[in-house]
Amino acid sequence: MTEGPHAPDLCERDTDPFDVARAAAGVIADRTGEPRHDVALVLGSGWAQAGALVGRTVASIDNTDVPGFAAAVVEGHRGLISSVAVADTGSRALVFGTRTHYYENRGVRAVVHAVRTAAAAGCRTIVLTNGCGGLRPEWVPGTPVLISDHINLTAASPLEGATFVDLTDAYSPRLRALALDVDPSLEEGVYVQFRGPHYETPAEVRMARVLGGDLVGMSTSLETIAARESSLDVLGLCLVTNPAAGISPTPLEHAEVVRAGEAAAERSGRLLADILVRIAEEG
């Protein structure tokens, strides 16, 4: 089995990123004792503590022990890949405690590697979470919001060559309906991904609003595109951790994101757990 240090570099142009994903899935299967997983979960900023409420962790692997993955670089993220038993459903979730962001300059392949690994591990559904800025004043910090669609302002795509993927329903209407059945108070919004790592200016936030955006952040849309390429159904969940620049007079800081996530951990965790149980029950 290919181990981390001996795995091909995702940045090498002659490397097939799907081969690296299959190698990563093989290591995960060996280390967890689970030949396949059913659903994947990526924990973004503000969601780390929530992940512990999803189910019983059967095994955890350090990112650096798995081909193509790197250590976490963002405060509040955990560089672990965990195999989690979802309640009493018999379903197994593959939980990624961190993600690679586009602004880390490791390339788009690295950004979507977890998604492709999830597909190679047998997952048919992926839940992508993030912490984001809210453009609606009524969405106070700690508010979870479903992603209904996205606007990708990174000027990048994980698709290579003549690969054409339909994104009409990038965020599964079925899964969004399921989430709303779990929590009817959830609202939906359009997520706008900027490159980062700097926060958006007030003018950029106004632009995002004019374009139809409700939420702004630095992740998720590239992963969603890769997920659809691999035929994964996608559910996107944002945690509003702060008002976007210009919405509030308070300057933005990452510590605020972490604090908002900690304050909302119980509700977010229960919401995620209930949604994953329903996904498992519906197959």
Buried (B, 14 or more C-beta within 10 A) or exposed (E): EBEBEEBBEBEEEEBEBBBBBBBBBBBBBEBBEBEEBBBBBBBBBBBBBBBBBBBEBBEBBBBEBBBBBBEBBBEBBBBBBBBBBBBEBEBBBBBBBBBBBBBBEBBBBBBBBBBBBBBBBBBBBBBBBBBBBBBBEEBEBBBBBBBBBBBBBBEBBBBEEEEEBEBEBBBBEEBBEBBBEBBEEBBBBBBBBBEBEEBBEEEBBBBBBEEEBBBBBBBBBBBBBBBBBBEBBBBBBBBBBBBBBBBBEEEBEBEBBBBBBBBBBEBBBBBBBBBBBBBBEEE
